[in-house]
């Protein structure tokens, strides 16, 4: 399972393992975020964006509803608006985390499927080798049995002719 995990790490990180010295240098310098090549369709298409309201639109709608209600003081109104914005933002983060978790589960299933197929192929090769070994063993046994029968028969035949 070690090789499979190395394969997975190389797939996810895009390279081999890093050395201790490299860790110290990366800790001193902030990492630069790079965009990777992606050949898949973008998830945020125009049609998808029009169906799903943005976070700011949701917050603006909730704020307009909260403004319609009379509040006793201005500070309570600001607090309520802050709570609504936090609620919308936390919901956005939760949906984003759920999508990431779903993709991780799919990736795990892919890797496990790869490992199971690899194990099945190995088992098949071993069974085939065992069958070849059994067949050759049986062939040798049959050959030695035939030779011994022929020796016995050849020993009996001259004695029959002599008598």
C-alpha positions in Angstrom: 0.0 0.0 0.0 3.1 2.2 0.3 3.5 2.5 -3.4 -0.1 3.4 -3.9 0.1 6.2 -1.4 3.3 7.6 -3.0 1.4 7.5 -6.3 -1.5 9.4 -4.7 0.9 12.0 -3.2 2.6 12.5 -6.5 -0.8 12.9 -8.2 -2.0 15.5 -5.6 1.2 17.4 -5.1 2.7 17.1 -8.5 6.1 15.8 -7.5 8.1 13.7 -5.1 8.7 14.1 -1.4 10.4 17.2 -0.1 13.6 17.2 2.0 13.9 18.8 5.5 16.0 21.8 4.1 13.2 22.6 1.6 10.7 22.7 4.5 12.7 25.4 6.3 13.0 27.5 3.2 9.3 27.2 2.5 8.4 28.2 6.0 10.5 31.4 5.7 9.0 32.4 2.3 5.2 32.6 2.0 4.0 30.1 -0.6 2.9 31.4 -4.0 -0.5 30.1 -5.2 -0.3 28.7 -8.7 -3.2 27.8 -10.9 -2.9 24.3 -12.4 -4.0 23.2 -15.8 -7.5 21.9 -15.9 -9.1 20.3 -18.9 -12.5 19.8 -17.2 -15.4 22.2 -17.7 -15.5 25.1 -15.3 -18.1 24.6 -12.6 -19.2 28.2 -12.4 -20.8 28.7 -15.8 -23.1 31.5 -16.7 -26.2 29.4 -16.4 -25.1 28.0 -13.1 -24.4 31.4 -11.7 -27.8 32.7 -12.8 -29.6 29.8 -11.0 -27.7 30.2 -7.8 -27.9 33.6 -6.1 -24.6 35.1 -4.9 -23.7 35.6 -1.3 -24.1 39.4 -1.6 -27.5 39.1 -3.1 -28.7 36.8 -0.3 -27.3 39.2 2.3 -28.8 42.2 0.6 -32.2 40.5 0.5 -32.0 39.6 4.1 -30.9 43.1 5.0 -33.8 44.6 3.2 -36.2 42.3 5.1 -34.5 43.3 8.4 -34.8 47.0 7.5 -38.6 46.6 7.0 -38.9 45.5 10.7 -38.7 48.4 13.1 -35.8 48.1 15.6 -35.6 49.7 19.0 -32.0 51.1 18.4 -29.4 51.3 15.7 -26.9 49.1 17.4 -29.3 46.1 17.5 -29.9 46.6 13.8 -26.2 46.5 13.0 -25.8 43.4 15.1 -28.6 41.7 13.3 -27.1 42.7 9.9 -23.7 41.3 11.1 -25.3 38.1 12.2 -27.0 37.7 8.8 -23.8 38.3 6.9 -22.0 35.8 9.1 -24.7 33.3 8.6 -24.6 33.7 4.8 -20.8 33.5 4.7 -20.7 30.5 7.0 -23.2 28.8 4.8 -21.1 29.5 1.8 -18.0 28.1 3.5 -20.0 25.0 4.6 -21.2 24.3 1.0 -17.6 24.8 -0.3 -16.3 22.4 2.4 -19.0 19.8 1.5 -18.0 20.0 -2.2 -14.3 19.4 -1.2 -15.3 16.5 1.0 -17.4 14.9 -1.8 -14.5 15.2 -4.2 -12.1 13.7 -1.7 -14.5 10.8 -1.2 -14.6 10.3 -5.0 -10.8 10.3 -5.1 -10.6 7.8 -2.3 -13.0 5.5 -4.2 -10.9 5.8 -7.3 -7.7 4.9 -5.5 -9.4 2.0 -3.6 -10.8 0.8 -6.9 -7.3 0.9 -8.4 -5.9 -1.0 -5.5 -8.6 -3.7 -5.6 -8.1 -4.2 -9.4 -4.4 -4.5 -8.8 -4.8 -7.0 -6.1 -7.3 -9.0 -8.2 -4.8 -9.0 -11.1 -2.0 -10.2 -8.8 -4.2 -13.0 -7.4 -5.2 -14.1 -11.0 -1.5 -14.3 -12.0 -0.7 -16.3 -8.9 -3.6 -18.7 -9.5 -2.5 -19.2 -13.1 1.1 -19.9 -12.0 -0.2 -22.5 -9.5 -2.3 -24.1 -12.2 0.7 -24.4 -14.5 2.7 -25.9 -11.7 0.0 -28.4 -10.9 -0.3 -29.3 -14.6 3.5 -29.8 -15.0 3.6 -31.9 -11.8 0.7 -34.1 -13.0 2.4 -34.5 -16.4 5.7 -35.6 -14.8 3.8 -38.0 -12.5 1.9 -39.5 -15.5 5.2 -39.8 -17.5 6.9 -41.7 -14.7 3.9 -43.9 -14.2 3.8 -44.7 -18.0 7.5 -45.6 -17.9 7.2 -47.9 -14.9 4.2 -49.6 -16.6 6.2 -50.0 -19.8 9.1 -51.5 -17.9 6.9 -54.0 -16.1 5.2 -55.0 -19.4 8.5 -55.3 -21.2 9.8 -57.5 -18.3 6.7 -59.7 -18.6 6.7 -60.0 -22.4 10.0 -61.9 -22.7 9.0 -64.3 -20.0 5.8 -65.1 -21.8 7.6 -65.8 -25.0 10.1 -68.0 -23.3 7.5 -70.1 -21.8 
